[in-house]
Amino acid sequence: MLDRFGEITNAMDLSFLLGVLAQTLSIYTVVLIVRVLLSWFPNLDWGNPVLSAVSSITDPYLNVFRGLIPPLGGLDLSAIIAFIALNLLQQLLASASASFYSGGFGY
């Protein structure tokens, strides 16, 4: 059975982990923005290793939303929904991290 100090340490560890996940999502958001901006240039060589890596990292996530929202008149709105979902998840993780860190974990 853990004492109060052990519970606080575990809460701080969980807070740190949630903070790292939130920061990782921030980095992923930047990569996703780069991917969306690059999609505006149809003549890019997606065989380029850097572009291929960006595409392979972001396309599985974007494809989830492309399956839900079909393009309207050639305009792909799925990226907007993908950004909203990613932002909500990021805010949820950051809020949970702050809650655990500030002691809002039930004690």
MOPAC internal coordinates of N, CA, C and O (Angstrom, degrees):
PM7 1SCF
backbone

  N    0.0000 0     0.00 0     0.00 0    0    0    0
  C    1.4469 1     0.00 0     0.00 0    1    0    0
  C    1.5240 1   108.87 1     0.00 0    2    1    0
  O    1.2310 1   120.73 1   -46.10 1    3    2    1
  N    1.3283 1   116.22 1   133.90 1    3    2    1
  C    1.4536 1   121.20 1  -177.75 1    5    3    2
  C    1.5231 1   110.92 1   -83.11 1    6    5    3
  O    1.2310 1   121.07 1   -35.44 1    7    6    5
  N    1.3224 1   115.55 1   144.56 1    7    6    5
  C    1.4527 1   119.52 1   173.06 1    9    7    6
  C    1.5237 1   108.99 1   -86.06 1   10    9    7
  O    1.2310 1   120.43 1     0.55 1   11   10    9
  N    1.3111 1   116.79 1  -179.45 1   11   10    9
  C    1.4625 1   121.98 1  -177.14 1   13   11   10
  C    1.5365 1   110.64 1   -60.86 1   14   13   11
  O    1.2310 1   119.68 1   139.65 1   15   14   13
  N    1.3277 1   118.21 1   -40.35 1   15   14   13
  C    1.4603 1   121.65 1  -179.63 1   17   15   14
  C    1.5227 1   110.50 1   -63.61 1   18   17   15
  O    1.2310 1   120.11 1   138.35 1   19   18   17
  N    1.3133 1   117.39 1   -41.65 1   19   18   17
  C    1.4623 1   121.66 1   178.56 1   21   19   18
  C    1.5095 1   111.74 1   -64.83 1   22   21   19
  O    1.2310 1   120.10 1   142.73 1   23   22   21
  N    1.3297 1   117.41 1   -37.27 1   23   22   21
  C    1.4603 1   121.03 1   178.51 1   25   23   22
  C    1.5208 1   110.69 1   -68.43 1   26   25   23
  O    1.2310 1   120.10 1   140.90 1   27   26   25
  N    1.3184 1   117.42 1   -39.10 1   27   26   25
  C    1.4617 1   120.61 1   178.65 1   29   27   26
  C    1.5203 1   109.92 1   -66.62 1   30   29   27
  O    1.2310 1   120.17 1   138.22 1   31   30   29
  N    1.3201 1   117.29 1   -41.78 1   31   30   29
  C    1.4635 1   120.75 1   178.37 1   33   31   30
  C    1.5195 1   110.75 1   -61.96 1   34   33   31
  O    1.2310 1   120.29 1   137.27 1   35   34   33
  N    1.3250 1   117.05 1   -42.73 1   35   34   33
  C    1.4594 1   120.46 1   178.42 1   37   35   34
  C    1.5219 1   110.92 1   -64.49 1   38   37   35
  O    1.2310 1   120.00 1   141.85 1   39   38   37
  N    1.3254 1   117.61 1   -38.15 1   39   38   37
  C    1.4603 1   121.00 1   177.95 1   41   39   38
  C    1.5236 1   110.51 1   -65.89 1   42   41   39
  O    1.2310 1   120.44 1   141.65 1   43   42   41
  N    1.3351 1   116.77 1   -38.35 1   43   42   41
  C    1.4621 1   119.88 1   178.62 1   45   43   42
  C    1.5253 1   110.57 1   -68.93 1   46   45   43
  O    1.2310 1   120.13 1   143.58 1   47   46   45
  N    1.3274 1   117.35 1   -36.42 1   47   46   45
  C    1.4613 1   120.85 1   175.55 1   49   47   46
  C    1.5275 1   110.50 1   -63.14 1   50   49   47
  O    1.2310 1   120.53 1   136.36 1   51   50   49
  N    1.3225 1   116.59 1   -43.64 1   51   50   49
  C    1.4550 1   121.31 1   178.32 1   53   51   50
  C    1.5272 1   110.33 1   -64.92 1   54   53   51
  O    1.2310 1   120.53 1   140.14 1   55   54   53
  N    1.3287 1   116.59 1   -39.86 1   55   54   53
  C    1.4593 1   120.88 1   177.38 1   57   55   54
  C    1.5222 1   110.55 1   -61.71 1   58   57   55
  O    1.2310 1   120.28 1   136.67 1   59   58   57
  N    1.3187 1   117.07 1   -43.33 1   59   58   57
  C    1.4619 1   121.32 1   178.41 1   61   59   58
  C    1.5234 1   110.65 1   -62.61 1   62   61   59
  O    1.2310 1   120.11 1   135.18 1   63   62   61
  N    1.3284 1   117.39 1   -44.82 1   63   62   61
  C    1.4566 1   121.64 1  -179.95 1   65   63   62
  C    1.5276 1   110.89 1   -62.07 1   66   65   63
  O    1.2310 1   120.09 1   135.92 1   67   66   65
  N    1.3232 1   117.42 1   -44.08 1   67   66   65
  C    1.4655 1   120.60 1   178.28 1   69   67   66
  C    1.5214 1   111.40 1   -64.46 1   70   69   67
  O    1.2310 1   120.49 1   143.14 1   71   70   69
  N    1.3340 1   116.67 1   -36.86 1   71   70   69
  C    1.4613 1   120.68 1   176.71 1   73   71   70
  C    1.5211 1   111.92 1   -64.95 1   74   73   71
  O    1.2310 1   120.39 1   138.96 1   75   74   73
  N    1.3225 1   116.85 1   -41.04 1   75   74   73
  C    1.4672 1   121.20 1   177.93 1   77   75   74
  C    1.5279 1   110.04 1   -64.09 1   78   77   75
  O    1.2310 1   120.21 1   138.04 1   79   78   77
  N    1.3246 1   117.21 1   -41.96 1   79   78   77
  C    1.4621 1   120.31 1   178.20 1   81   79   78
  C    1.5272 1   110.91 1   -63.23 1   82   81   79
  O    1.2310 1   120.11 1   139.11 1   83   82   81
  N    1.3280 1   117.39 1   -40.89 1   83   82   81
  C    1.4641 1   120.85 1   178.09 1   85   83   82
  C    1.5247 1   110.89 1   -63.38 1   86   85   83
  O    1.2310 1   119.83 1   138.64 1   87   86   85
  N    1.3275 1   117.93 1   -41.36 1   87   86   85
  C    1.4617 1   121.04 1   177.96 1   89   87   86
  C    1.5301 1   111.32 1   -67.07 1   90   89   87
  O    1.2310 1   120.37 1   143.35 1   91   90   89
  N    1.3164 1   116.89 1   -36.65 1   91   90   89
  C    1.4593 1   120.64 1   176.68 1   93   91   90
  C    1.5222 1   110.53 1   -62.27 1   94   93   91
  O    1.2310 1   120.66 1   139.60 1   95   94   93
  N    1.3258 1   116.34 1   -40.40 1   95   94   93
  C    1.4601 1   119.61 1   176.86 1   97   95   94
  C    1.5240 1   111.47 1   -66.32 1   98   97   95
  O    1.2310 1   119.99 1   148.06 1   99   98   97
  N    1.3233 1   117.62 1   -31.94 1   99   98   97
  C    1.4629 1   120.65 1   175.61 1  101   99   98
  C    1.5266 1   110.44 1   -63.51 1  102  101   99
  O    1.2310 1   120.42 1   136.12 1  103  102  101
  N    1.3087 1   116.81 1   -43.88 1  103  102  101
  C    1.4659 1   120.95 1   178.21 1  105  103  102
  C    1.5266 1   110.04 1   -64.80 1  106  105  103
  O    1.2310 1   120.59 1   138.75 1  107  106  105
  N    1.3247 1   116.48 1   -41.25 1  107  106  105
  C    1.4658 1   120.52 1   178.86 1  109  107  106
  C    1.5284 1   110.72 1   -63.45 1  110  109  107
  O    1.2310 1   120.30 1   144.34 1  111  110  109
  N    1.3271 1   117.04 1   -35.66 1  111  110  109
  C    1.4588 1   120.95 1   177.34 1  113  111  110
  C    1.5227 1   110.67 1   -61.78 1  114  113  111
  O    1.2310 1   120.18 1   138.58 1  115  114  113
  N    1.3200 1   117.27 1   -41.42 1  115  114  113
  C    1.4687 1   121.05 1   178.25 1  117  115  114
  C    1.5276 1   110.08 1   -63.59 1  118  117  115
  O    1.2310 1   120.23 1   136.20 1  119  118  117
  N    1.3245 1   117.17 1   -43.80 1  119  118  117
  C    1.4680 1   120.70 1   178.58 1  121  119  118
  C    1.5298 1   109.75 1   -63.24 1  122  121  119
  O    1.2310 1   120.16 1   141.65 1  123  122  121
  N    1.3112 1   117.31 1   -38.35 1  123  122  121
  C    1.4595 1   121.82 1   178.53 1  125  123  122
  C    1.5296 1   111.08 1   -66.04 1  126  125  123
  O    1.2310 1   119.94 1   140.73 1  127  126  125
  N    1.3156 1   117.72 1   -39.27 1  127  126  125
  C    1.4659 1   121.35 1   176.69 1  129  127  126
  C    1.5258 1   109.72 1   -62.78 1  130  129  127
  O    1.2310 1   120.60 1   136.48 1  131  130  129
  N    1.3303 1   116.46 1   -43.52 1  131  130  129
  C    1.4657 1   120.04 1   177.76 1  133  131  130
  C    1.5244 1   110.07 1   -59.69 1  134  133  131
  O    1.2310 1   120.23 1   136.73 1  135  134  133
  N    1.3204 1   117.17 1   -43.27 1  135  134  133
  C    1.4737 1   121.39 1  -179.77 1  137  135  134
  C    1.5180 1   111.24 1   -61.93 1  138  137  135
  O    1.2310 1   120.31 1   135.75 1  139  138  137
  N    1.3195 1   117.01 1   -44.25 1  139  138  137
  C    1.4656 1   120.33 1  -179.05 1  141  139  138
  C    1.5290 1   109.96 1   -66.13 1  142  141  139
  O    1.2310 1   120.07 1   137.49 1  143  142  141
  N    1.3168 1   117.47 1   -42.51 1  143  142  141
  C    1.4659 1   120.17 1   178.96 1  145  143  142
  C    1.5281 1   111.40 1   -64.63 1  146  145  143
  O    1.2310 1   120.35 1   141.01 1  147  146  145
  N    1.3224 1   116.94 1   -38.99 1  147  146  145
  C    1.4609 1   120.00 1   178.95 1  149  147  146
  C    1.5247 1   112.28 1   -67.83 1  150  149  147
  O    1.2310 1   120.18 1   154.72 1  151  150  149
  N    1.3160 1   117.26 1   -25.28 1  151  150  149
  C    1.4636 1   119.76 1   179.62 1  153  151  150
  C    1.5315 1   111.54 1   -68.69 1  154  153  151
  O    1.2310 1   119.95 1   165.71 1  155  154  153
  N    1.3093 1   117.71 1   -14.29 1  155  154  153
  C    1.4678 1   121.09 1   178.12 1  157  155  154
  C    1.5227 1   112.07 1   -77.32 1  158  157  155
  O    1.2310 1   119.91 1   169.00 1  159  158  157
  N    1.3295 1   117.78 1   -11.00 1  159  158  157
  C    1.4540 1   122.39 1  -179.43 1  161  159  158
  C    1.5265 1   108.94 1  -109.53 1  162  161  159
  O    1.2310 1   120.28 1   -83.35 1  163  162  161
  N    1.3379 1   117.07 1    96.65 1  163  162  161
  C    1.4705 1   119.72 1  -172.80 1  165  163  162
  C    1.5256 1   114.13 1   -70.97 1  166  165  163
  O    1.2310 1   119.41 1   163.09 1  167  166  165
  N    1.3148 1   118.73 1   -16.91 1  167  166  165
  C    1.4580 1   120.38 1  -176.41 1  169  167  166
  C    1.5211 1   113.57 1   -91.86 1  170  169  167
  O    1.2310 1   119.56 1  -170.03 1  171  170  169
  N    1.3047 1   118.44 1     9.97 1  171  170  169
  C    1.4641 1   120.70 1   179.04 1  173  171  170
  C    1.5240 1   110.69 1   -70.37 1  174  173  171
  O    1.2310 1   121.24 1   -33.94 1  175  174  173
  N    1.3122 1   115.24 1   146.06 1  175  174  173
  C    1.4588 1   121.57 1   177.23 1  177  175  174
  C    1.5315 1   108.12 1   -87.99 1  178  177  175
  O    1.2310 1   120.34 1   -80.60 1  179  178  177
  N    1.3305 1   116.96 1    99.40 1  179  178  177
  C    1.4651 1   121.03 1  -178.37 1  181  179  178
  C    1.5295 1   111.52 1   -73.87 1  182  181  179
  O    1.2310 1   120.23 1   179.37 1  183  182  181
  N    1.3266 1   117.17 1    -0.63 1  183  182  181
  C    1.4537 1   121.17 1   173.48 1  185  183  182
  C    1.5223 1   111.98 1   -80.00 1  186  185  183
  O    1.2310 1   120.62 1   166.23 1  187  186  185
  N    1.3363 1   116.41 1   -13.77 1  187  186  185
  C    1.4589 1   121.88 1   175.75 1  189  187  186
  C    1.5314 1   108.73 1   -58.21 1  190  189  187
  O    1.2310 1   119.45 1   -46.68 1  191  190  189
  N    1.3275 1   118.65 1   133.32 1  191  190  189
  C    1.4710 1   120.06 1  -176.14 1  193  191  190
  C    1.5362 1   114.33 1   -57.61 1  194  193  191
  O    1.2310 1   120.14 1   142.55 1  195  194  193
  N    1.3234 1   117.35 1   -37.45 1  195  194  193
  C    1.4676 1   119.54 1  -179.87 1  197  195  194
  C    1.5231 1   110.34 1   -68.76 1  198  197  195
  O    1.2310 1   120.51 1   132.56 1  199  198  197
  N    1.3297 1   116.63 1   -47.44 1  199  198  197
  C    1.4596 1   120.40 1   179.57 1  201  199  198
  C    1.5272 1   111.24 1   -65.53 1  202  201  199
  O    1.2310 1   121.02 1   142.15 1  203  202  201
  N    1.3112 1   115.66 1   -37.85 1  203  202  201
  C    1.4656 1   120.22 1   178.07 1  205  203  202
  C    1.5328 1   110.79 1   -63.79 1  206  205  203
  O    1.2310 1   120.68 1   140.50 1  207  206  205
  N    1.3319 1   116.30 1   -39.50 1  207  206  205
  C    1.4693 1   119.70 1   178.40 1  209  207  206
  C    1.5197 1   111.07 1   -66.11 1  210  209  207
  O    1.2310 1   120.32 1   136.40 1  211  210  209
  N    1.3237 1   117.00 1   -43.60 1  211  210  209
  C    1.4688 1   120.54 1   178.27 1  213  211  210
  C    1.5221 1   109.98 1   -60.70 1  214  213  211
  O    1.2310 1   121.17 1   136.14 1  215  214  213
  N    1.3132 1   115.38 1   -43.86 1  215  214  213
  C    1.4616 1   120.27 1   179.62 1  217  215  214
  C    1.5306 1   112.06 1   -64.12 1  218  217  215
  O    1.2310 1   120.29 1   136.14 1  219  218  217
  N    1.3195 1   117.06 1   -43.86 1  219  218  217
  C    1.4716 1   120.10 1  -177.86 1  221  219  218
  C    1.5276 1   112.15 1   -69.62 1  222  221  219
  O    1.2310 1   120.45 1   154.97 1  223  222  221
  N    1.3333 1   116.75 1   -25.03 1  223  222  221
  C    1.4633 1   120.10 1   178.36 1  225  223  222
  C    1.5299 1   111.31 1   -79.38 1  226  225  223
  O    1.2310 1   120.47 1   142.06 1  227  226  225
  N    1.3268 1   116.71 1   -37.94 1  227  226  225
  C    1.4564 1   119.77 1  -171.87 1  229  227  226
  C    1.5237 1   114.74 1   -98.43 1  230  229  227
  O    1.2310 1   119.52 1   151.61 1  231  230  229
  N    1.3164 1   118.53 1   -28.39 1  231  230  229
  C    1.4636 1   120.05 1  -174.84 1  233  231  230
  C    1.5302 1   114.79 1   -61.62 1  234  233  231
  O    1.2310 1   118.56 1   140.75 1  235  234  233
  N    1.3266 1   120.35 1   -39.25 1  235  234  233
  C    1.4763 1   117.39 1   178.02 1  237  235  234
  C    1.5349 1   112.77 1   -59.37 1  238  237  235
  O    1.2310 1   120.51 1   140.33 1  239  238  237
  N    1.3233 1   116.62 1   -39.67 1  239  238  237
  C    1.4683 1   119.91 1   178.56 1  241  239  238
  C    1.5307 1   110.50 1   -68.23 1  242  241  239
  O    1.2310 1   120.23 1   135.31 1  243  242  241
  N    1.3255 1   117.16 1   -44.69 1  243  242  241
  C    1.4621 1   120.12 1   179.73 1  245  243  242
  C    1.5266 1   112.04 1   -66.23 1  246  245  243
  O    1.2310 1   119.97 1   146.08 1  247  246  245
  N    1.3219 1   117.66 1   -33.92 1  247  246  245
  C    1.4646 1   120.86 1  -179.46 1  249  247  246
  C    1.5216 1   112.44 1   -64.17 1  250  249  247
  O    1.2310 1   120.41 1   151.23 1  251  250  249
  N    1.3234 1   116.82 1   -28.77 1  251  250  249
  C    1.4736 1   119.46 1   175.99 1  253  251  250
  C    1.5182 1   109.72 1   -59.68 1  254  253  251
  O    1.2310 1   120.59 1   136.06 1  255  254  253
  N    1.3193 1   116.48 1   -43.94 1  255  254  253
  C    1.4587 1   120.63 1  -177.68 1  257  255  254
  C    1.5216 1   112.15 1   -81.38 1  258  257  255
  O    1.2310 1   120.04 1   153.04 1  259  258  257
  N    1.3211 1   117.52 1   -26.96 1  259  258  257
  C    1.4658 1   120.46 1   175.59 1  261  259  258
  C    1.5212 1   110.76 1   -65.73 1  262  261  259
  O    1.2310 1   120.62 1   149.62 1  263  262  261
  N    1.3153 1   116.43 1   -30.38 1  263  262  261
  C    1.4563 1   119.87 1   176.55 1  265  263  262
  C    1.5191 1   112.39 1   -72.88 1  266  265  263
  O    1.2310 1   120.07 1   155.30 1  267  266  265
  N    1.3170 1   117.47 1   -24.70 1  267  266  265
  C    1.4634 1   121.48 1  -179.89 1  269  267  266
  C    1.5224 1   113.04 1   -86.92 1  270  269  267
  O    1.2310 1   120.79 1   144.25 1  271  270  269
  N    1.3399 1   116.09 1   -35.75 1  271  270  269
  C    1.4614 1   120.93 1  -175.03 1  273  271  270
  C    1.5246 1   108.43 1  -124.37 1  274  273  271
  O    1.2310 1   120.33 1   -69.83 1  275  274  273
  N    1.3232 1   116.98 1   110.17 1  275  274  273
  C    1.4681 1   118.07 1   178.52 1  277  275  274
  C    1.5335 1   110.78 1   -73.05 1  278  277  275
  O    1.2310 1   119.88 1   -25.79 1  279  278  277
  N    1.3346 1   117.83 1   154.21 1  279  278  277
  C    1.4671 1   120.06 1   177.37 1  281  279  278
  C    1.5268 1   111.36 1   -61.51 1  282  281  279
  O    1.2310 1   121.01 1   -39.70 1  283  282  281
  N    1.3082 1   115.67 1   140.30 1  283  282  281
  C    1.4557 1   121.45 1   179.23 1  285  283  282
  C    1.5228 1   109.01 1  -108.93 1  286  285  283
  O    1.2310 1   120.42 1   -70.76 1  287  286  285
  N    1.3094 1   116.80 1   109.24 1  287  286  285
  C    1.4573 1   120.89 1   179.42 1  289  287  286
  C    1.5161 1   113.35 1    60.60 1  290  289  287
  O    1.2310 1   119.83 1  -144.97 1  291  290  289
  N    1.3037 1   117.92 1    35.03 1  291  290  289
  C    1.4547 1   121.73 1  -179.64 1  293  291  290
  C    1.5204 1   113.69 1    84.90 1  294  293  291
  O    1.2310 1   120.13 1   177.71 1  295  294  293
  N    1.3153 1   117.35 1    -2.29 1  295  294  293
  C    1.4623 1   121.63 1  -179.81 1  297  295  294
  C    1.5229 1   109.17 1  -100.81 1  298  297  295
  O    1.2310 1   120.78 1   -58.26 1  299  298  297
  N    1.3283 1   116.12 1   121.74 1  299  298  297
  C    1.4645 1   121.73 1  -178.17 1  301  299  298
  C    1.5220 1   109.34 1   -91.21 1  302  301  299
  O    1.2310 1   120.52 1   -76.36 1  303  302  301
  N    1.3289 1   116.62 1   103.64 1  303  302  301
  C    1.4628 1   122.21 1  -178.95 1  305  303  302
  C    1.5213 1   112.48 1   -87.13 1  306  305  303
  O    1.2310 1   120.00 1   176.55 1  307  306  305
  N    1.3185 1   117.60 1    -3.45 1  307  306  305
  C    1.4561 1   120.40 1  -176.70 1  309  307  306
  C    1.5245 1   111.87 1   -64.02 1  310  309  307
  O    1.2310 1   119.95 1   149.84 1  311  310  309
  N    1.3297 1   117.70 1   -30.16 1  311  310  309
  C    1.4627 1   120.38 1   179.88 1  313  311  310
  C    1.5242 1   111.31 1   -64.52 1  314  313  311
  O    1.2310 1   120.31 1   145.04 1  315  314  313
  N    1.3245 1   117.02 1   -34.96 1  315  314  313
  C    1.4692 1   120.06 1   178.76 1  317  315  314
  C    1.5196 1   110.12 1   -64.23 1  318  317  315
  O    1.2310 1   120.35 1   134.40 1  319  318  317
  N    1.3152 1   116.94 1   -45.60 1  319  318  317
  C    1.4686 1   121.11 1   178.59 1  321  319  318
  C    1.5284 1   110.05 1   -65.52 1  322  321  319
  O    1.2310 1   120.41 1   143.25 1  323  322  321
  N    1.3220 1   116.83 1   -36.75 1  323  322  321
  C    1.4657 1   120.43 1   178.04 1  325  323  322
  C    1.5266 1   110.66 1   -63.61 1  326  325  323
  O    1.2310 1   120.13 1   138.42 1  327  326  325
  N    1.3363 1   117.37 1   -41.58 1  327  326  325
  C    1.4676 1   120.66 1   177.47 1  329  327  326
  C    1.5239 1   111.51 1   -65.64 1  330  329  327
  O    1.2310 1   120.09 1   139.91 1  331  330  329
  N    1.3142 1   117.43 1   -40.09 1  331  330  329
  C    1.4714 1   120.58 1   179.02 1  333  331  330
  C    1.5233 1   110.11 1   -63.29 1  334  333  331
  O    1.2310 1   120.20 1   134.58 1  335  334  333
  N    1.3275 1   117.22 1   -45.42 1  335  334  333
  C    1.4700 1   120.65 1   179.92 1  337  335  334
  C    1.5217 1   111.14 1   -63.87 1  338  337  335
  O    1.2310 1   120.46 1   138.19 1  339  338  337
  N    1.3179 1   116.72 1   -41.81 1  339  338  337
  C    1.4700 1   121.18 1   179.80 1  341  339  338
  C    1.5264 1   110.42 1   -65.48 1  342  341  339
  O    1.2310 1   120.46 1   138.82 1  343  342  341
  N    1.3247 1   116.73 1   -41.18 1  343  342  341
  C    1.4578 1   120.95 1   179.43 1  345  343  342
  C    1.5309 1   111.14 1   -65.76 1  346  345  343
  O    1.2310 1   120.15 1   138.56 1  347  346  345
  N    1.3236 1   117.32 1   -41.44 1  347  346  345
  C    1.4674 1   120.14 1   177.53 1  349  347  346
  C    1.5188 1   111.49 1   -62.01 1  350  349  347
  O    1.2310 1   120.21 1   136.39 1  351  350  349
  N    1.3175 1   117.20 1   -43.61 1  351  350  349
  C    1.4620 1   120.96 1   178.56 1  353  351  350
  C    1.5224 1   110.98 1   -64.09 1  354  353  351
  O    1.2310 1   120.72 1   138.23 1  355  354  353
  N    1.3253 1   116.24 1   -41.77 1  355  354  353
  C    1.4606 1   120.86 1   179.12 1  357  355  354
  C    1.5288 1   110.84 1   -62.87 1  358  357  355
  O    1.2310 1   119.89 1   136.28 1  359  358  357
  N    1.3250 1   117.82 1   -43.72 1  359  358  357
  C    1.4596 1   121.29 1   178.38 1  361  359  358
  C    1.5205 1   111.58 1   -65.24 1  362  361  359
  O    1.2310 1   120.57 1   141.40 1  363  362  361
  N    1.3227 1   116.52 1   -38.60 1  363  362  361
  C    1.4617 1   120.62 1   178.27 1  365  363  362
  C    1.5254 1   110.74 1   -62.72 1  366  365  363
  O    1.2310 1   120.22 1   135.26 1  367  366  365
  N    1.3257 1   117.18 1   -44.74 1  367  366  365
  C    1.4658 1   120.64 1   179.19 1  369  367  366
  C    1.5237 1   111.50 1   -66.26 1  370  369  367
  O    1.2310 1   120.08 1   137.59 1  371  370  369
  N    1.3183 1   117.45 1   -42.41 1  371  370  369
  C    1.4625 1   120.69 1   179.73 1  373  371  370
  C    1.5275 1   110.61 1   -64.83 1  374  373  371
  O    1.2310 1   120.42 1   139.76 1  375  374  373
  N    1.3172 1   116.80 1   -40.24 1  375  374  373
  C    1.4600 1   120.88 1   178.64 1  377  375  374
  C    1.5230 1   111.47 1   -66.02 1  378  377  375
  O    1.2310 1   120.78 1   137.23 1  379  378  377
  N    1.3210 1   116.12 1   -42.77 1  379  378  377
  C    1.4643 1   119.95 1   178.39 1  381  379  378
  C    1.5219 1   110.25 1   -65.22 1  382  381  379
  O    1.2310 1   120.16 1   140.63 1  383  382  381
  N    1.3166 1   117.30 1   -39.37 1  383  382  381
  C    1.4584 1   121.13 1   178.46 1  385  383  382
  C    1.5252 1   110.62 1   -62.31 1  386  385  383
  O    1.2310 1   120.40 1   135.06 1  387  386  385
  N    1.3212 1   116.84 1   -44.94 1  387  386  385
  C    1.4655 1   120.80 1   179.53 1  389  387  386
  C    1.5232 1   110.69 1   -65.75 1  390  389  387
  O    1.2310 1   120.66 1   143.27 1  391  390  389
  N    1.3128 1   116.34 1   -36.73 1  391  390  389
  C    1.4593 1   120.55 1   179.97 1  393  391  390
  C    1.5271 1   111.02 1   -65.13 1  394  393  391
  O    1.2310 1   120.26 1   135.45 1  395  394  393
  N    1.3205 1   117.10 1   -44.55 1  395  394  393
  C    1.4594 1   120.09 1   178.38 1  397  395  394
  C    1.5220 1   111.22 1   -67.31 1  398  397  395
  O    1.2310 1   120.59 1   140.86 1  399  398  397
  N    1.3216 1   116.48 1   -39.14 1  399  398  397
  C    1.4632 1   120.27 1  -177.64 1  401  399  398
  C    1.5200 1   111.75 1   -67.98 1  402  401  399
  O    1.2310 1   120.59 1   142.10 1  403  402  401
  N    1.3509 1   116.48 1   -37.90 1  403  402  401
  C    1.4613 1   119.72 1  -177.16 1  405  403  402
  C    1.5213 1   112.53 1   -79.69 1  406  405  403
  O    1.2310 1   119.98 1   174.71 1  407  406  405
  N    1.2947 1   117.65 1    -5.29 1  407  406  405
  C    1.4508 1   120.33 1   178.02 1  409  407  406
  C    1.5120 1   113.25 1    97.90 1  410  409  407
  O    1.2310 1   120.05 1  -169.10 1  411  410  409
  N    1.3202 1   117.50 1    10.90 1  411  410  409
  C    1.4463 1   120.70 1  -179.64 1  413  411  410
  C    1.5087 1   112.81 1   -83.41 1  414  413  411
  O    1.2310 1   120.28 1  -144.38 1  415  414  413
  N    1.3022 1   117.06 1    35.62 1  415  414  413
  C    1.4599 1   121.28 1  -177.21 1  417  415  414
  C    1.5272 1   111.66 1  -103.95 1  418  417  415
  O    1.2310 1   121.05 1  -154.07 1  419  418  417
  N    1.3298 1   115.59 1    25.93 1  419  418  417
  C    1.4512 1   118.56 1   173.24 1  421  419  418
  C    1.4945 1   115.81 1   103.23 1  422  421  419
  O    1.2310 1   119.08 1  -176.93 1  423  422  421
  N    1.3444 1   119.37 1     3.07 1  423  422  421
  C    1.4647 1   120.40 1  -178.85 1  425  423  422
  C    1.5074 1   109.54 1  -126.12 1  426  425  423
  O    1.2310 1   120.10 1   180.00 1  427  426  425

